[in-house]
């Protein structure tokens, strides 16, 4: 008995869905042209833009969880390092104020 090695037509899988031949690397694919006007055809990199104040508050929350029981000087050092890592430059007065906020002072 000969085995049929031809790939099934798209849409011939169980319940009319995609068949095994429709997938590459586990992802179902279909030959498609670019979407029409107003249709998203590529992934969006950031669907929720974050402003600097939201980023600052995120760092404050994380720092409070990580070193909130340390001295304000240690907290300020951690804040400086974290803001540097995300590319935000804050003045020393702002960092000291945030460190005091984290320390609960």
ABEGO torsion letter per residue (X at the ends): XBBBABBBBBGABBGGBBBAAABBGGBBBBBBBBBBBGBBABBBABABBBBAAAAAAAAAAAAAAAAAABBAAAAAAAAAAAAAAAGBBBBAAAAAAAAAAAAGX
